[in-house]
Amino acid sequence: MQKRQLGNSGLEVSAIGLGCMGLTFGYGPATDKAEAIKLIRAAYERGVTLFDTAEAYGQINEEMVGEAVAPFRDQIVIATKFGFKEGNAAAGLDSRPERIRTVVEQSLKRLKTDYIDLFYQHRVDPNVPMEDVAGAVRDLIQEGKVKYFGMCEAGVKAIRDAHAVQPLSALQSEYSMFTREPEDVIIPTLEELGIGFIPFSPLGKGFLTGKIDGATTFAEGDVRNNLPRFADEARQANNNLVALIGKVAERKQATPAQIALAWLLAQKPWIAPIPGTTKLHRLDENVGGAAVELTAADLQEIADVLAKVPVQGERYNAAMMKSINR
């Protein structure tokens, strides 16, 4: 597995990481703990060194990650997050310095570690000055409890304000062939400031694998049941795009998912996506995306396809979009 430097901070991670959210949260029933631990360890064996979790995914998610990576803790990067009341996104935002300190202590205990590599603000809290948030993380870095500071789904002003107090190592936001909003102003800002980018949902929440069609149903509790992009009409339209990507994949002797990941890696050398999965064969497929090389001609062909077939439907519903800082 190739390694990548996230911006100017010195933080090095595998080109493809593992998003652990879906093991317990967001996509239906939780994965059996023993199976989840087995998957995380298999990812490490395949060269993955970035493992992403959060208190908001349920305490068990951090506990699972902590137990899984214990045998190789010093060889990997654990990313976790703060920013919600009692760790519950439905309860509202809370990035007060005292809450940040409480979260770090709880996360350290659940992760069975004495430091967190990358500590993100999960969502920008408009009620807490950014200098207080970044200042609290700066203090934790000085104390050795945190190594690097990150933000999720933050806009340009919030990024600049935070970076001025405590340099950011990474931004985590949704970015894929399906969600290209960061290209307008976010990616240029990250490049200017020397901040790495960690795209979540790099496979469009599974759509870009080519395995979702009009007949696909999702389990109760799966977030995709409530997303406009997965409504029937949008699904039919978006499958046209996936089919065209599939033609590129066929020619490259790869899968559509691997093309989607290779495309992201080709955008900037400081981008490291974190696809999630609960299945070992999908993990192998995703890791294989790092080995797919797209030529300038391949990238131009994909650009032409993306321009010709616009994505239908918003990535989130209206209520979820309100939490995004731009």
C-alpha positions in Angstrom: 0.0 0.0 0.0 1.3 3.4 -0.9 1.6 6.0 1.8 0.6 9.7 1.6 1.5 12.8 3.4 -1.5 14.8 4.6 -0.5 18.4 3.8 2.4 20.0 5.6 1.8 18.6 9.1 4.0 15.5 8.8 1.0 13.1 9.2 1.5 10.1 7.0 -1.3 7.6 6.3 -2.0 4.8 3.8 -3.4 6.0 0.5 -6.7 4.3 1.4 -7.9 4.1 4.9 -10.9 2.4 6.6 -14.0 4.2 7.6 -15.3 2.2 10.6 -18.7 4.0 11.1 -20.7 1.5 9.1 -19.6 -1.4 11.4 -22.1 -0.1 14.1 -23.9 2.9 12.8 -25.8 4.3 9.8 -26.2 1.2 7.6 -28.6 -1.0 9.4 -27.7 -3.7 12.1 -24.3 -3.5 13.7 -21.7 -6.0 12.6 -20.8 -8.8 15.0 -18.0 -7.5 17.2 -15.6 -10.5 16.5 -16.2 -10.1 12.8 -15.6 -6.3 12.9 -12.3 -6.8 14.8 -11.3 -9.5 12.2 -12.1 -7.0 9.4 -10.1 -4.2 10.9 -7.1 -6.5 11.5 -7.4 -7.7 7.9 -7.2 -4.1 6.7 -4.0 -3.6 8.6 -2.5 -6.8 7.1 -3.3 -5.3 3.7 -1.4 -2.1 4.4 -4.2 0.2 5.8 -2.9 2.5 8.5 -5.7 5.0 8.9 -8.8 3.9 10.9 -11.6 6.4 11.3 -14.2 6.3 14.2 -16.1 8.8 16.4 -18.0 8.9 19.7 -21.1 9.7 17.7 -21.0 6.3 16.1 -21.7 4.7 19.5 -19.3 3.9 22.3 -18.9 0.4 20.9 -17.4 1.7 17.7 -14.4 3.2 19.5 -14.1 0.2 21.8 -14.1 -2.1 18.7 -11.4 -0.1 17.0 -9.3 0.1 20.1 -9.4 -3.6 20.7 -8.8 -4.4 17.1 -5.7 -2.2 16.7 -4.1 -2.9 20.1 -1.5 -5.4 18.7 -0.2 -2.8 16.3 -1.3 0.5 17.9 2.0 2.3 17.3 2.0 1.4 13.6 -1.3 3.1 12.7 -3.3 6.3 12.8 -6.5 6.5 14.8 -8.9 9.3 13.9 -11.9 10.1 16.2 -14.2 13.1 16.7 -15.9 15.4 19.1 -18.7 18.0 18.7 -22.1 16.6 19.8 -23.9 16.8 23.1 -23.3 13.5 24.9 -21.9 12.1 21.7 -25.3 12.0 20.1 -25.8 13.9 16.8 -29.5 14.1 17.3 -29.0 16.0 20.6 -27.3 18.9 18.9 -23.8 20.5 18.7 -21.4 21.0 21.6 -17.8 22.0 21.0 -17.3 23.9 24.2 -13.7 23.4 25.5 -14.9 21.6 28.6 -16.9 19.2 26.4 -13.8 18.6 24.1 -11.7 17.7 27.2 -14.4 15.3 28.4 -14.6 13.6 25.0 -10.9 13.2 24.7 -10.7 11.4 28.1 -13.6 9.1 27.2 -12.2 8.3 23.8 -8.8 7.5 25.1 -10.3 5.1 27.6 -12.5 3.4 24.9 -9.7 3.2 22.4 -7.4 1.8 25.0 -4.6 4.3 24.1 -2.9 7.2 25.7 -3.0 9.4 22.6 -5.3 10.1 19.7 -3.5 10.7 16.4 -6.1 12.8 14.6 -8.8 14.6 16.6 -11.6 16.1 14.5 -14.3 18.6 15.2 -17.2 16.6 13.8 -19.3 19.6 12.8 -18.7 23.3 13.2 -20.5 24.7 16.2 -21.7 28.2 15.5 -22.2 28.8 19.3 -18.6 28.4 20.2 -15.9 30.7 18.9 -13.5 28.9 16.6 -10.5 30.2 18.6 -11.9 28.5 21.7 -12.3 25.2 19.8 -8.9 25.2 18.2 -7.3 26.5 21.4 -8.7 23.6 23.3 -7.3 21.1 20.8 -4.0 23.0 20.8 -3.8 22.5 24.6 -4.5 18.8 24.2 -1.7 18.6 21.6 0.7 20.3 24.0 -0.3 17.8 26.7 0.5 14.9 24.4 -3.1 13.5 24.4 -3.7 14.5 20.7 -1.2 14.6 17.9 -3.0 16.3 15.0 -6.1 18.5 14.6 -8.8 18.0 12.0 -12.2 19.3 11.0 -15.2 17.7 9.2 -17.6 19.3 6.7 -16.2 22.8 7.5 -16.4 25.8 5.2 -13.5 28.1 4.2 -13.9 30.7 6.9 -14.1 28.0 9.7 -11.0 26.3 8.2 -9.0 29.5 8.1 -10.1 30.6 11.6 -9.1 27.3 13.1 -5.9 27.0 11.2 -4.8 30.4 12.5 -4.9 29.2 16.1 -3.8 25.5 15.7 -2.7 24.3 12.3 -5.0 21.8 10.8 -3.6 18.5 9.4 -6.7 17.3 7.6 -10.3 18.1 6.5 -12.8 15.2 6.3 -15.7 15.9 4.0 -17.8 13.9 1.5 -16.1 13.8 -1.9 -16.5 11.4 -4.8 -17.5 11.3 -8.4 -21.0 11.8 -7.0 -20.2 14.7 -4.7 -17.8 17.2 -6.2 -18.7 20.4 -4.3 -15.3 20.5 -2.6 -13.6 21.2 -5.9 -14.9 24.8 -6.1 -13.3 26.5 -3.0 -12.5 23.8 -0.4 -9.7 22.0 -2.3 -7.9 25.2 -3.4 -8.0 26.4 0.2 -6.6 23.2 1.5 -3.8 23.4 -1.1 -3.0 27.0 -0.1 -2.8 26.2 3.6 -1.1 22.8 3.3 -3.9 20.7 4.8 -4.7 17.1 3.8 -8.1 15.9 2.6 -9.8 12.7 3.7 -12.9 12.1 1.7 -15.6 10.0 3.3 -18.2 8.1 1.3 -15.8 8.0 -1.6 -18.0 5.3 -3.2 -21.1 7.5 -3.1 -22.5 5.4 -0.1 -22.1 2.3 -2.2 -23.7 3.6 -5.4 -20.4 3.8 -7.3 -19.7 0.1 -6.8 -22.3 -0.7 -9.5 -24.1 -3.1 -7.2 -27.2 -0.8 -6.5 -30.1 -0.7 -8.8 -33.9 -0.1 -8.8 -34.5 -3.4 -7.1 -32.1 -2.8 -4.2 -33.6 -2.5 -0.7 -31.9 -1.2 2.4 -32.2 -2.5 5.9 -34.2 -0.6 8.6 -31.9 2.0 10.1 -29.9 2.4 6.9 -29.5 6.2 6.2 -29.9 5.6 2.5 -33.6 5.1 2.9 -33.9 8.9 3.6 -31.4 10.3 1.1 -32.8 12.0 -2.1 -30.0 10.5 -4.2 -31.3 7.1 -3.5 -35.0 7.8 -4.3 -36.3 5.7 -7.2 -36.1 8.3 -10.0 -32.7 9.6 -9.0 -31.4 6.0 -8.6 -32.4 5.2 -12.2 -30.8 8.3 -13.6 -27.6 7.9 -11.5 -27.2 4.3 -12.7 -26.5 5.8 -16.2 -23.4 7.4 -14.8 -22.3 4.2 -13.0 -22.7 2.2 -16.2 -20.4 4.6 -18.1 -17.8 4.4 -15.3 -18.2 0.6 -15.6 -17.0 0.8 -19.2 -13.8 2.4 -18.0 -13.4 -0.2 -15.3 -13.8 -3.0 -17.8 -11.1 -1.6 -20.0 -8.7 -1.2 -17.0 -9.5 -4.7 -15.7 -10.8 -3.2 -12.5 -14.1 -2.7 -10.8 -16.2 0.5 -10.8 -15.4 0.9 -7.1 -11.6 0.7 -7.8 -12.0 3.3 -10.6 -13.8 5.6 -8.2 -11.1 5.4 -5.6 -8.3 5.7 -8.2 -10.0 8.8 -9.5 -10.0 10.4 -6.1 -6.3 9.5 -5.5 -5.5 11.1 -8.9 -7.0 14.4 -7.9 -4.3 15.5 -5.4 -1.3 13.7 -3.8 -2.6 14.7 -0.4 -6.0 13.0 -0.6 -6.6 9.7 1.2 -10.2 8.4 1.0 -11.7 6.2 3.8 -14.2 3.8 2.2 -16.1 1.7 4.7 -17.3 -1.9 4.5 -18.3 -4.8 6.6 -17.2 -7.5 4.1 -13.7 -8.9 3.6 -14.1 -9.2 -0.2 -15.1 -5.5 -0.4 -12.1 -4.6 1.7 -9.9 -6.4 -0.8 -11.6 -4.6 -3.7 -11.2 -1.2 -2.1 -7.6 -1.7 -1.2 -7.0 -2.8 -4.8 -8.1 0.7 -5.9 -4.7 2.1 -4.8 -3.0 0.0 -7.4 -5.1 1.2 -10.3 -3.3 3.8 -12.4 -5.4 6.2 -14.4 -3.6 7.9 -17.4 -4.3 11.5 -18.4 -6.5 10.0 -21.2 -8.5 7.9 -18.7 -9.0 10.9 -16.5 -10.2 13.0 -19.4 -12.6 10.3 -20.4 -14.0 10.2 -16.9 -14.3 14.0 -16.8 -16.3 13.9 -20.0 -18.6 11.3 -18.6 -19.1 13.3 -15.4 -19.8 16.5 -17.4 -22.3 14.7 -19.6 -24.3 12.8 -17.0 -25.0 15.1 -14.0 -25.8 13.4 -10.7 -29.5 13.5 -9.7 -30.6 14.3 -6.1 -29.0 16.0 -3.1 -26.5 13.9 -1.1 -28.4 14.6 2.2 -32.0 15.5 3.0 -32.9 19.1 4.1 -32.5 18.5 7.8 -29.0 16.9 7.4 -27.8 19.6 5.0 -28.4 22.2 7.8 -25.5 20.7 9.8 -23.0 21.4 7.0 -20.9 24.5 7.4 -20.1 26.4 4.2 
